Amino acid sequence: YIYRVRLDVYVYMLFPELQQQAEKDLEADIRGVDENIQIVHSSKANDAAALEQLNAFDKAWQDYKQVVYNVMDNLHKGNEQEAIQSITGGEANDAYFLIASNQGNQKFHIWIYHNC
């Protein structure tokens, strides 16, 4: 789902005829990540190390999600240049790569990243 969140924003920006669908897909993909984080959290409830990694991932995800909403808000307001700047080298780009980086327990982090 995380890969698709970024794709949904790009589709929204690049294909005006697909904006309504891209916005629906974006919301569904965000819900999917949130749901998967809860599933992983429940399945790792007795694993303190895993929960620590998950909590760090969830914090990065919450930050990224807010940045995505900011980008979409800019696009809705017609501030395309500001949205593009955020995605290509600004706040959204930084937040995405924080999620994608391999910190801590690499195997667990990669599993979370690919399953959320």
N, C-alpha and C positions, 0 to 999 in steps of 0.2 A: 504493500500500500504506500509506503513512503516514496518509492520511486514514482508512483503514479500521481502523488500530490504535486510534485514538481512538474510532471508532464501536463497535468490538468491546467496549471497556471499558464504554461507555454501555449497550450491549445487555445485557451481563452484569449490570450494576447494576439496570437497569429491568425486565427480563423474566426472572424466575426460571425460567420454563419453557424458556428458551433458553440458560441458562448453560453447559451442556455444549458446545453448538454454538459459542457465542460464544468459549469458551476455546480450542476447536480452531481457530476462525477467527483468533483473536489470534495463536496460535503460527505459523500458516501465513503470516499477513501480516508478522509480524516476520521470519520466514525470507525472505520475498519481498524486504523492504527490504535485508536483509543480502546476499542474492544479487545484487540490482541494484547495490548499492554495489561489489561485487567486479567486476561486469561493467564498470561505468563506470571503475573503477580500472584494469582491464586495457586498456580502449580508450583511455585517456588516459595511458598509461605514459610516453610521451615528451613530455608537455606539463606542464612544471613548474608553471606558473600554475594549470592546471586541477587538478593533484594537490594543490596547496596549498588550493584551495577545497574539493575533495573531502575532504581530511583534516579541515578545519574542520567540514564538514557531518557527517562520520563521528563526530567527537568529540561533537558535539551530539546525534547519533542515539544513541550509546552511553549518554549521560547520560539522554536521554529514555526509552530502553528500560529502564534500571534503575529509573527513577521509575515506569514502567508496571508493572513487576514488583512494586514496593513497594505500589502501589495495589491490585493484585490480591491481594497477600498480606494487606493490611488487609481486603479484602472477604472472603477466605477465613476470616479470624479473626473476622468479624462486626463489624469496626470501620468500619462504613459512613460514619459522620460524618467520620472522619479521611480516608477515601478521597474523599469528596465535597469536603472542604476542599481537598485537594491538587489536585483536578481544576478546581475553580471559581476558585481564586485563589491556590493555593499552588504547591508544587514541580512538580507535573505540568503545570499551566497554564503556568508560567514556562518549563519545558523545551520544551514544545510550541511556544511562540511563538519561542523561540530558533531552533528548526529552521525555522520558517516565515518568519522575518525575511529580508529581502534584504540580505545583507552581501557585500561584495567584488564580484566580477564578476556583475552581476545576471542576465544572460542564462544564464550557466552554472549559477548557483545555482538559478534557477527551473527549468531543465531537470532538474537533479538532483532537486529537490523533487518535480516532477511525474512523474518516472520511477522513483522509489524508493518 
